[in-house]
Amino acid sequence: MTVTLASLSQQTGLAVLDHLEQSVSIPVVDGLQAQGDLIVIPLSVVAPSVRPWPDAGWTDVPPEGVELLRGAAGGNPHTLVADPDICRWTTDVSDPDGLAIGIFETSAVAYLLHPEHGATGCTPGAYVIRRQREHEGHRARLVAD
């Protein structure tokens, strides 16, 4: 089944902005991907420095999704979306850089949806969701979306 921006928006109840083409098929990627102030990293790329706590509490991702992060000043949400019983999520993460928001594991394609950026899909696997940061000289700051 081809998943489009329109079908994902309808599933979650999260409207996307009018400038996005709603009939487009959502791309599915098996590597790094960025969406505004978030970056999705395969867990194998950052392990063992980033990992779930040994006693991490995991939550199933419901079809309507889980809000991962809301943009600066109460902006648009980044939402993790998956079909029932294929994806779980935890915020119980050890990350020495303090950038990890959480980790998700999925046995089928899961999607990251944002009203302004659209959506991308993640192939089956384990991923870390981190805040992005940018460097200016010797200073680093979080990307504000």
N, C-alpha and C positions, 0 to 999 in steps of 0.2 A: 504494500500500500504506500502510495506517495503522500507524504505529509507536506501540506502547504502552510504558508503563514496564516491564511484564512482559517484553515481547519484547526490549527494550534491555538489561534486566538479564540475561536469558538469553544474549544475544549476547556480553556482556562478561564474564559470570561474576561481576559485582559485585552483591551483594545490596543491596536497598534496605530501609529500615526498615518495619516492619509498619503504621505509621500512614498510609502512603501508599497511595492507591488504585491498584492495579497495572493495572487494565484501562482506565484513562483514556488517551486519545490525547494525545501529547506536543505542546504548542503550538509553532509555528514562528514566529519573530519576525525581522523584517529590520532592527531597530534596536538600541538599547542594551538590555542585559539584565544583571541582577545575580543572583548566586547566592552567598549568604553573603559570604565575603571576596574573591570575584572579581567583576569586571565585564567584560562583553564589549562592545567598542566597534567599530563599523564603522571600518575603517582610514581611510576618507575623512574621518571626523570629526576625527581627530587628526593626519593627514598635513599637512604634511611634517615636523612636529616628531618624530613617532614613525614609524620606518620600519625595514625589514630592512637589515642591513649589505649593502653591494654584493656581497660574496663569501659571503653567508649560506649555511649548509648546511641544506638542507631534507630532512625525513624524511616519508615517507608515513605517514598515520595508519592503523594496522591495524584490522580489524573489532572486535578486543577492546579497542581504545582506547589512549590515551596519558594517563598520569597527569600532570596539569598542576601540581597543588599538593595537598599533604596538609594538612588542618586543623591548627590549633595543638595542640601536645602529642601529635603522632602520630595525630590524628583521622582523619576520613573523607576519602577522596581526591575531588578534582574531576577527572573524566576526560572527554577529548575523544574522541568515537566517530563513525566514519563507515564507509560501505561501502567496499570496496576500490577503489583508483584514482580517488577523487574528492576527496581532501583531503590537503593537506600542511601541515607545521608546522615552525617554526624558533624557536629561542631566541636566535638571533643578531640582536638588536634594539637599535637606538639609541633611547633614551628619556631626554630630559633630566631628567625627574622620577624616573627610576629605579623606576617602578612596573610596567613591562611585564614579563610572564613570557614572552611569545612572541606570534607572529603565525601565524594559519592562513589558508589560502586553500582554498575549497571550490567545486566545480562543481555540487554537489547539496547537499541538506540534510545538515548535520552536527549532532551533538548534544553537549550538555554534561550529564553525569550525575553525581549526587551521592547517596550513600545516604540522607541526611537530607532534602535539598531536592527530590529528584526529578530531573526532566530538562526541558530546553528545547531547541528546535531553532533553528538559524541558517540562513537562506536562503543560496543561493549568493552568494559574495562573499569579501572579505578582511576579517579581524577581528583586533583586538588584544585579547589577554587581559591584564588588569592586576589587580594587587592593589588592593583598595579601601582608602581611608584615611578616617578621621573626624577632625574638628577639634573641639577643646575649648579655647575661648579662642584663644590664640596658638599652641597646640601642635597638632600633627597626629600621629596614630599609625595604624598599619595595623590594619584590622579583623581581629580574631581569631575564627575560626569554630569 
